[in-house]
């Protein structure tokens, strides 16, 4: 049994590595291209993420909650282009309220608190995707900001995984995600901070130490997003949000940290401006 588990773990790691090798350059290429290609990729990501969100809560035959949630996030992203991020976020909240309380907007299988959780997926995913398009749209530092965000989130994931597996020790949140450890938490934080510092040096940032600290903050936020999705999956007794990415599960399983970190970076940039530290 132990030998079989070890074999399955190695096979899963190979799948994860191959998926990362394929998807990583593709994502970076889309980020570099920017423009409508980047926006289209974010829209597809938004719809797929909301799809997985609702399917975790209501597996089985597709109902109104599924179709209306996917339509709602598509409308949010369309309004983002036409009227800007603030209007888009307001629409996301309004549509989530409709999905949560208006009788005809829900499915018979999604009731009570489950219906509210399903509706929350629209503003939760929407805020992240609107933040991504807003950050990339910065004429001076858009490409740099997205690269910084992606690299710090990836460094956090890798650092937490490697250090957590290598050292082990006390569990970070055993009731939510038993595999996560405090060693992994600190490993991810340090890795994200170091990568953030390297990006700052490579970009000639005015305040590289501030960028390094920002990378560490995004690591903490990203791990919070990871735990949030783990709590959601535990509540609804699902192992993965989907099966879209071999070795990783669903799309949400891969971008849970990014979904949480993107709005935080956008808020920081809106508050201090791209010239302050970059």
N, C-alpha and C positions, 0 to 999 in steps of 0.2 A: 504493500500500500504506500509506504513512504517513498519507495523508488518511483512508483507511478506518479505520485504528487510532484516529486522533483522533476520528472520528465515533462509533466504538463506545465509546470511553472517555466521551465526552459523554453518550451514550445511557445508559450504565451509571450515571453520576453522577445523571442525572435519575431513574432508577429508585430509586437509593439515597435520594435526597432525598424522593421521593414516599412510599416505604415508611416513612421516618422520620417524616414528617408524619402518616401514618395511625397508626402503631404507638405513637409517643411519647405523644400524649394518651391513648390507650387504656391504656397501661401506667400512666401517672400516675393515671388515674381508678381503676384497680384498686387501686393502692397506697393512694390516699386512702380508698377504701371499707374496706379492711382486712377483718378477719373471715374468714368462710368463702369469700367471693369471692376474696380474695387467696390464701388457702390453695389453693383449687381451681386458680387460675392457676399457682401454683408446682408443683402436682402434675402438671398437663398439661405444663408446661415440662420437668419432670424426666423424664417418660416419653418425650417427643419428643427430648430431648437424648441420652438413653441409646440410643434407637432409632437416631439418626444416628451415634452413637459406634460401635455394633456394625456398622452398615451400611458405615461407612468401612473397617472391618477385614475384613468378610466380605460383599462385594457379591454379588448374584445371588439365588438362591432362599433364602427364609427358613428358618433352621434352629433347633435347640433353643437355641443361644446367644442368638439374637435374642429369642425368646419368654421365656426364663427371665430374661434381663437386664431386660427391660421389667417382668416380674412382680416381680422383686426390688426394683426402685426404687419400684414402687407400694407394696409391703409396707413398705419403709423409711419412706415418707412417712405411711402409716397408723399405724405404730408411733410415729412422731414425735408424733402427736396424742394417742395413748393413754398412752404411757409417757415422753415427753420426748425431748430431743435426744440425750442421752448414750446411752440405750438404742438409739435409732434408728441412731446412728453405729456402735455395736457390732454391730448387726444387719447394717449395710451391709458391714462388714469380714468378718463371718462368711459372708454370702452370696457375697461376692466370692471368698472362699477355696473355697467349694463349687464355684462356677462354674469356678474355675481348676484344681482338682485332681480332682474327682470325675468318673470316666469318663462316666457317663450324662448329665452336665450340659452336655457340650460337643457341638458339631456336628462332623461328619466333616470339614468344610472348614476348621475353625478348630482348629489344633493347636499344640502347643509354646508358644513365646513369644507367638504371636498370641492364643492362648486366654487367657493371663494378661493381656495388654493389654486384651482385650475385657472381662474380668472387672473390671479396674480402673475401668472407666467407672462402675460402680455406686457405690463409695465416693467417687469424684471428683466426680460430679454430685450425689450424695446429700449430701455435706458442704456443698456450696454451698446446696442447697435447704433443708436443715435450718437452716443459718445464717440464710437469709432469713426463714423463719417465726419463728425465735427473735428476731431483731432486730425484726421488725414487731410481735411480741407484747409488747414492752416497753411497759408501761402509760403511762410518762411520756414516753418519747422515741422510740417505735417508728416513727411516721410520719417524724419528722425524720431518724432514722438511715437509713431506706431511701431517702429523697429525697437525702440527702447521698451515699450510696453510688452511686445511679444517676447523679446529676449529675456526680460526680467521674469515674466510669468513662466517661460520655459525653464529658465535656470532654477526657479523656485521648485518646480515639479521634479526636475532631475535631482537637485540637491536633496530635497526631502526624501525622495525614493532611495537614493544611494546611501545616504547617511542613516536613514531610518532602518533600512535592511541591514546595513553593516554593523550598526551599534545596537539597535534595539532599545531596550530599557523601558521606563515608565510610559504608559499609554497617554496620548494627548486627550482623547475623548472616547474612552472605551465604550460608552453607551451609544455612541453615534457611529464611530468608525474604528473598530478594534485594532486595525492594522497600523494606524498612525501613532507615532511616538513623539515625545518631546525632542528627542535627538533629531528626528526628521524635520520637526518644526524649525529648530535652530539651523540645521543644515540648509534648508530651503531659504531661510532669511539671509544667511551669510552668502550663499551662492548668488541670490538675486542682487544683494548689495554690491558684490564684487563685479558682477556682469554690468550692473548699472554704472559703476565707476569706470569700467573699461569703455563703455559706450560714451560716457562723458569725455574721457580723455581723447578717444578717437574723433569725436565731434568737435573738440576744442571748446567745451562748455566753459562758461564763465565761473560756475561754482560746481566743480566736480564732486566735492564732498556732499553738497546738497543733493545732487543727482543720485549719489550713492545711497544717501539716507532715504530718498524717495523710492528707490528700487527696493529697499528693505521694507518700507511701509506697504508697497504694493504686494510684496510677498506675504505679509501678514493678512492683508485684505483677500488675496487670492486663496490662501489656505482657509480663510473664513468662508469663502464661496464654495470651496471643496466640501467643507464640513456641512454647509447648508444643504447642498445637494445630497450628501450622504444621509442626512437626517430625513430628507424627503423620500429617498429610496427606502430607507428603513421603515418609515411610516407606512408606505404602500407595498412593502415586501417585494421589491424588485432588486435584482442584482445590478443591472445596468440600465441606463436610460434607453438603450436601443442596441442594435447590432450593426450600425453603419460602418464603423471603422474596425478592421480586424485587430484584435489584441487590446483595443481600448474600449470597446462597447459602443455606446452611442456618441453622437456629436456633443451632447451636454456633458458627458463624462470627460471629454477631451478639453472643453472650453469653460468648465465651471469656474476656474480661477480667473480667466479672462473676463467672463461676464461680470464678476464682482469688481475687478480691478479697473476696467475701462472707465466707468463713470467717476471713480475716485480721481484718476489722472485728469480727466476732462474738467472736473471741478477745480482741481489744483491749478490747471493751466488757465482756466477762466478767471481765477482769483488773482494770480500773480503775473500772467502774460508770458508769452513764449520767449521774450527777451530777458526775463529776470535771471534765469539760471543757465539757459542754453546759449 
